[in-house]
């Protein structure tokens, strides 16, 4: 189903990240908020999927134990407070009293324990690696739960502020996985109503929400609109209130329109090229076998020019999985300038003058444009880069099976560094589809996660960055900026660097 006539090129008034128009207006309680998503969300079960659009929907629908503020600080949500034990091998959480799930079931420590056990033990759960440090949990009393660990693990707070900390009603946990995802029931402001695959998901305001006074929207409808151009024109035609993932190339074109605004914030998310260095026969090529070839490929890319040409300067050139400006970014390895001469020297030292590489990319036009720019750049250094487009499912399937030489992927990013490098680079990282494996790297990551302060953790992550830079199993290209297009009638929207937003305080003027 299409939302509106595909008409008009518009102009957009740009505001700083998270700001809404200054004038006040009474909310329009007569219709739901209409939001366009870039991709059709995967099944709505945090145990079975890690997709970005899935997380957008479940974040609006469901509360987590811990939440992030727009400044990415940990704040209470279903847990009102928490405390580490002196040896940091357990975390005690005090739950918000009087909370119920959307089916009326009481949210208590036993229900949180049941959710943690499902995430950790269900055969279909993909959350197990995130919970590897958790040895169990203890119900102290109905409103207090203690999570026990095998070793100190600072990223546990970030884990509980993500999918693992999102509980579903215990009444549905024993259902088959498809049934759980078909009608999810959680503890949050909006209850699931219905879904039409590849079209829309409808949520309705749940009156039993513990913070119901802060919820003014009667419901939310998430529409799947895969084309950035269509998302923009639907927004211009007033068929949408919010369009997710506005193309950076559209921002300048629509600047100045009074009935629309832009919310923009630098993102934790990043794009990278993952290289197959050890996953089957496809790794047996110069790029997969020799780090010098991979470093040459990276040096042939002008990240600043890529950002300007492909993204109108809206993104942030980068070479690490922590964004430039992050306290965990290693300043010893700044974003490199393009150096074709050095790239050719590295290729020659590896014994090559020309190297052919096949890069798999998705179907997003911006990804294609970025890949074509990279194709032109690396040609100067001796690389013949061939591009192959795949639908997202096929792209991920090829990556998981090792059916690739190089693949362009993205990650929404995490506030804690343990959610960035380790998933791609530790020997058992769940997106380490190129099968890079360095025991020394893994030891540094493990020790870094055990620290309880930036001063303790950063030197260890910096040493891990040095291994990453030397071996170059992945090539980070840029960090995104999150760009939303909004109707000027939407008030109270606050986008966050992880690409998520919360509905508290949001209204739509009539």
SVG drawing of the C-alpha trace seen along z (x, -y; Angstrom):
<svg xmlns="http://www.w3.org/2000/svg" viewBox="-10 -30 68 55">
<polyline fill="none" stroke="black" stroke-width="0.4" points="0.0,0.0 1.4,-3.4 0.8,-6.3 0.3,-9.2 0.8,-10.5 4.5,-10.6 4.7,-14.3 6.6,-17.5 10.1,-18.4 10.1,-20.2 12.2,-22.4 13.1,-21.6 13.8,-23.8 16.8,-22.3 16.9,-22.4 19.6,-21.1 19.3,-17.4 16.2,-16.5 14.6,-20.0 10.9,-20.5 9.3,-23.8 9.2,-26.3 5.5,-27.3 3.0,-25.3 -0.1,-23.6 -2.8,-21.4 -2.2,-17.7 -4.3,-15.9 -5.7,-12.9 -7.8,-11.8 -5.3,-9.8 -2.1,-7.8 1.4,-9.0 2.5,-7.9 6.1,-6.8 8.0,-5.5 10.8,-2.9 13.6,-2.2 13.1,1.6 10.4,4.0 11.1,4.9 12.0,8.5 9.8,10.5 9.2,8.5 11.0,10.7 14.3,9.4 15.4,13.0 15.4,13.8 16.4,10.8 18.9,7.9 17.6,5.7 17.7,1.9 14.1,1.3 12.9,4.0 14.6,2.2 12.8,-1.1 9.4,0.5 10.1,2.5 11.7,-0.6 8.5,-2.6 6.3,0.4 8.3,1.8 10.2,0.5 13.6,1.9 15.1,2.3 17.5,-0.5 17.1,-3.2 19.4,-5.8 18.9,-9.5 19.3,-11.5 22.9,-12.1 23.4,-8.3 23.5,-8.2 22.0,-5.3 18.7,-6.3 16.0,-4.3 13.0,-2.8 11.6,0.5 14.4,0.6 14.4,-2.5 18.0,-1.9 20.8,0.6 24.0,1.3 27.2,3.4 28.5,5.7 31.9,4.8 33.6,7.5 31.5,6.4 30.4,10.0 26.7,9.2 24.3,6.4 21.2,5.8 18.3,4.1 15.3,2.6 12.1,2.8 9.5,0.1 6.5,1.0 3.0,1.4 4.0,2.1 2.1,4.6 2.6,6.1 0.0,5.3 -1.9,8.5 -2.4,7.5 0.4,9.8 2.4,8.2 6.0,7.3 8.1,8.7 11.5,10.1 10.3,13.7 9.1,12.5 12.5,10.7 14.3,13.9 12.1,15.9 13.0,13.5 16.7,13.6 16.6,17.4 14.9,17.4 17.4,15.0 20.2,17.2 18.9,20.7 16.2,20.8 17.5,22.7 16.4,19.9 17.9,17.1 20.7,15.0 21.3,13.1 23.5,15.9 26.8,14.3 25.7,11.0 24.9,13.0 28.0,15.1 29.2,13.5 25.9,14.1 25.8,17.2 22.3,16.8 19.9,14.6 18.3,14.5 14.9,13.3 15.6,11.3 12.0,10.2 9.2,9.4 10.7,6.1 14.4,6.9 16.5,9.2 20.3,9.9 22.1,10.9 25.3,12.9 28.4,13.0 31.4,15.2 33.7,12.2 33.3,8.4 31.6,7.2 31.0,3.5 29.0,3.7 26.2,5.4 24.4,2.1 24.5,1.4 23.2,5.0 20.3,4.4 19.5,1.1 19.1,3.1 17.2,6.2 18.3,8.4 16.7,5.9 13.4,5.9 11.0,8.3 8.0,9.9 5.0,11.1 5.8,14.5 2.4,15.7 3.7,15.9 7.3,17.0 6.5,20.7 4.7,20.2 6.5,21.2 8.8,18.5 6.6,17.6 3.6,17.1 5.6,14.8 6.7,12.6 3.2,12.7 1.6,10.9 4.3,9.6 3.2,8.5 5.6,6.4 5.5,3.6 5.4,0.3 3.3,-2.6 1.9,-1.0 0.4,2.4 0.7,4.4 -2.5,4.4 -1.7,5.9 0.9,6.3 0.8,6.6 4.2,7.9 6.1,5.5 3.4,2.8 2.7,1.7 2.7,2.4 0.0,0.8 0.4,0.0 -2.3,-1.4 -1.9,-3.4 -2.1,-1.1 -4.0,-2.8 -2.4,-0.7 1.1,-2.0 2.9,-3.2 3.7,-6.5 0.5,-7.0 0.3,-10.7 3.3,-11.3 1.8,-9.5 -0.4,-11.7 -0.4,-9.8 -3.4,-7.5 -1.3,-5.1 1.6,-4.7 1.6,-3.2 4.9,-2.2 4.9,-2.0 7.6,-0.2 8.9,-2.6 12.2,-1.3 12.8,-4.2 14.3,-7.3 12.7,-9.3 9.3,-7.9 9.7,-8.6 10.5,-12.2 7.7,-12.7 5.2,-11.0 6.4,-13.4 6.0,-16.4 2.5,-15.2 1.5,-15.0 0.9,-11.3 3.6,-10.9 4.5,-12.6 8.0,-11.2 10.3,-9.8 13.2,-7.7 16.6,-7.8 16.2,-10.8 18.9,-10.6 21.7,-13.2 21.5,-14.2 17.9,-15.3 18.6,-17.6 19.9,-20.5 17.3,-20.1 14.4,-20.5 15.9,-23.2 13.7,-26.1 10.3,-24.5 8.2,-25.8 5.9,-22.8 8.7,-20.3 11.7,-20.1 14.9,-18.0 16.1,-16.4 19.8,-15.4 22.2,-13.9 25.6,-12.2 25.3,-8.5 26.9,-5.6 26.3,-3.6 28.9,-3.0 29.5,-1.5 32.3,0.9 33.7,3.4 34.2,6.8 36.8,8.9 36.8,12.7 40.1,13.6 39.4,17.2 35.8,18.3 36.2,21.0 37.4,21.0 36.4,17.4 39.1,16.2 41.8,17.6 42.7,14.5 45.2,11.7 42.8,9.5 41.9,12.3 45.4,13.7 47.6,10.6 47.0,7.6 49.3,5.5 46.8,5.8 43.9,4.9 45.8,1.8 46.6,0.8 42.9,1.0 42.0,-1.2 44.7,-3.8 43.3,-4.1 40.0,-5.5 39.6,-9.2 37.0,-9.1 36.6,-12.9 35.8,-13.0 33.5,-10.0 31.5,-11.8 31.2,-15.0 30.3,-13.4 28.0,-10.6 26.5,-12.1 26.8,-15.9 29.1,-16.1 26.4,-14.9 28.3,-11.9 31.6,-11.6 34.6,-10.1 36.0,-7.4 38.4,-4.4 37.5,-3.0 34.4,-1.4 34.3,-4.1 33.3,-7.4 35.8,-10.3 35.2,-12.3 34.2,-9.3 36.3,-8.9 37.2,-5.4 38.4,-6.6 42.2,-5.9 43.9,-9.2 47.1,-7.3 45.2,-6.1 43.5,-9.2 41.3,-9.0 43.9,-8.5 44.3,-10.7 44.3,-9.0 47.8,-7.8 47.8,-6.1 51.6,-5.9 51.8,-4.2 49.0,-1.9 51.0,-0.8 54.1,-0.2 52.1,2.1 50.8,4.0 54.2,4.3 55.6,5.5 52.9,8.2 54.0,9.2 51.1,7.7 50.6,5.0 46.9,5.5 44.4,7.2 40.7,8.1 38.2,7.9 34.5,8.6 32.5,6.4 28.9,7.4 26.6,4.5 22.9,4.1 20.3,2.5 20.2,-0.9 21.0,-3.5 23.3,-5.4 25.3,-2.2 25.6,-1.7 26.8,-5.3 29.3,-5.0 30.6,-1.7 31.0,-3.2 33.0,-6.1 35.2,-3.6 35.6,-1.5 36.9,-4.5 39.3,-5.5 40.9,-2.1 41.4,-1.6 44.2,-4.2 46.1,-1.9 45.8,1.2 42.5,2.7 39.9,3.9 36.8,3.7 33.7,5.6 30.3,4.8 27.5,7.3 24.2,6.2 22.2,8.5 18.9,8.1 19.6,7.8 18.6,11.4 20.9,12.7 23.7,10.4 23.7,11.5 23.2,15.1 26.3,15.0 28.3,13.3 27.3,15.9 28.2,18.8 31.5,17.3 30.3,16.8 32.1,13.5 35.4,11.8 34.3,8.4 30.9,7.2 29.7,3.7 27.7,3.8 26.4,1.4 26.0,1.5 23.8,-0.7 26.5,-1.1 26.5,-0.8 27.3,-3.3 29.6,-0.8 32.7,0.2 32.1,3.8 29.1,3.6 31.3,2.5 34.7,4.0 34.1,7.4 31.1,8.4 33.1,8.0 36.6,9.0 36.6,11.5 37.0,15.1 33.4,15.9 31.9,12.5 28.4,13.0 29.0,10.8 32.6,11.9 31.7,13.5 35.2,13.1 36.5,15.3 39.3,13.1 40.7,14.6 43.5,13.2 43.7,14.7 45.7,11.6 42.9,9.3 40.3,11.4 42.3,11.2 42.5,7.5 38.7,7.2 37.9,9.5 40.1,7.5 38.7,4.2 35.2,5.3 36.2,6.1 37.3,2.5 35.0,0.2 36.3,-3.1 37.4,-4.8 40.9,-5.0 41.0,-1.3 39.4,-0.2 40.7,-2.6 44.3,-1.5 43.2,2.1 40.9,1.1 43.6,-1.0 45.9,2.0 43.1,3.9 42.7,1.0 46.4,1.4 45.9,5.0 42.9,4.1 44.7,1.4 47.7,3.7 45.6,6.6 42.7,4.6 40.1,7.5 37.5,4.8 37.7,1.3 35.6,-1.3 34.4,-4.0 32.2,-6.5 29.9,-7.0 26.4,-8.0 24.4,-10.9 20.8,-10.1 18.5,-12.3 14.8,-12.3 12.2,-14.3 9.3,-15.5 6.1,-17.4 6.3,-20.7 3.1,-19.6 5.2,-17.0 6.3,-18.3 8.5,-16.7 10.6,-14.4 14.1,-13.7 16.3,-11.5 19.2,-9.7 22.6,-8.7 21.6,-5.1 18.8,-6.0 16.0,-5.4 13.4,-7.7 10.8,-7.5 7.2,-8.6 6.9,-10.3 5.8,-13.9 5.2,-13.7 2.2,-15.3 0.9,-16.1 -0.9,-19.4 -4.2,-19.3"/>
</svg>
